[in-house]
Amino acid sequence: MKQEYIDIPLVKNDEKKRFEINIDGYYAFINFGEYGNHIALVHTETEPELAGKGAAAAVVEKTLRYIEDNGKLLMPYCPYVFAYIKRHPEWKRIVSKRFHGYDKLP
């Protein structure tokens, strides 16, 4: 994660069903569903003003930390999150073994 994003807080916006970070008035976010001790991440998006600036990676990393810190298991349905975990295989530790693509992760 870029240094400039480290101190930006992650917000779990239950009303909008998304994890989000606000960067200079623009959002990077991940839509989620929560099912018992599982959190399904389904779509990652940044506003156009944040494109190519590392904001999507920052919100993913912060969200993965939230999931781990809260003792939840991840269902990474979002292709961006799945690809992020492939690039950072240490995060497989929080992926639910019930996730259909679990065996495709390193």
C-alpha positions in Angstrom: 0.0 0.0 0.0 1.2 3.5 -0.8 2.5 5.4 2.2 -0.1 8.2 1.6 -3.0 5.8 2.3 -1.7 4.2 5.5 -3.4 6.7 7.9 -6.7 6.8 5.9 -9.3 4.9 8.0 -11.4 2.1 6.5 -15.1 2.6 7.1 -17.5 -0.4 7.1 -20.6 1.3 5.7 -23.4 -1.2 6.6 -26.1 1.0 5.0 -24.4 0.8 1.6 -23.0 -2.7 2.2 -19.4 -1.6 1.4 -16.0 -1.1 2.9 -14.7 2.3 1.8 -11.9 4.8 2.1 -12.3 8.5 1.4 -9.4 10.2 -0.3 -9.7 13.9 -0.8 -13.5 13.6 -1.2 -13.4 10.6 -3.6 -14.1 7.0 -2.7 -12.5 3.6 -3.2 -14.8 0.8 -2.1 -15.7 -2.9 -2.0 -19.2 -4.1 -2.0 -19.8 -7.0 0.5 -22.2 -9.4 2.0 -21.9 -10.8 5.5 -23.1 -14.3 6.3 -22.3 -15.5 9.8 -18.5 -15.5 10.1 -18.0 -15.2 6.3 -17.6 -11.9 4.4 -18.1 -12.1 0.6 -16.4 -9.4 -1.3 -18.1 -8.9 -4.6 -17.0 -5.8 -6.4 -14.2 -3.3 -6.0 -14.4 0.2 -7.5 -12.8 3.6 -7.3 -14.1 6.9 -8.5 -12.4 8.0 -11.8 -10.4 10.6 -10.0 -8.5 7.9 -8.1 -7.9 5.6 -11.1 -4.3 4.4 -11.3 -3.3 5.8 -8.0 -3.2 2.6 -5.9 -6.5 3.4 -4.1 -8.1 0.1 -5.0 -5.2 -1.9 -3.6 -5.3 0.2 -0.5 -9.0 -0.5 0.2 -8.4 -4.2 -0.5 -5.5 -4.4 1.9 -7.4 -2.5 4.6 -10.5 -4.7 4.1 -8.5 -7.9 4.3 -6.9 -6.7 7.6 -10.4 -5.9 8.9 -11.6 -9.4 8.1 -8.6 -11.0 9.8 -8.7 -8.7 12.8 -12.4 -9.5 13.3 -11.9 -13.3 13.0 -14.0 -13.6 9.8 -13.4 -15.8 6.8 -13.2 -14.3 3.3 -15.1 -15.3 0.2 -13.2 -13.4 -2.6 -15.8 -13.3 -5.4 -14.6 -10.0 -6.7 -12.0 -10.7 -9.5 -9.8 -7.8 -8.3 -9.7 -9.1 -4.8 -9.0 -12.7 -6.1 -6.2 -11.4 -8.2 -4.8 -9.4 -5.3 -4.7 -12.5 -3.2 -2.9 -14.4 -6.0 -0.2 -11.6 -6.0 -0.1 -11.7 -2.2 -0.6 -15.4 -1.3 0.0 -14.7 2.4 -3.7 -13.5 2.5 -4.9 -17.0 1.6 -4.8 -17.7 5.3 -8.2 -15.9 5.7 -9.9 -17.4 2.6 -12.6 -19.8 3.5 -11.9 -23.4 2.4 -15.5 -23.5 1.3 -14.8 -20.8 -1.4 -15.1 -22.4 -4.8 -11.8 -21.0 -6.1 -9.8 -21.8 -3.0 -7.6 -24.5 -4.8 -6.8 -21.9 -7.5 -5.0 -19.7 -5.0 -1.3 -20.3 -4.4 
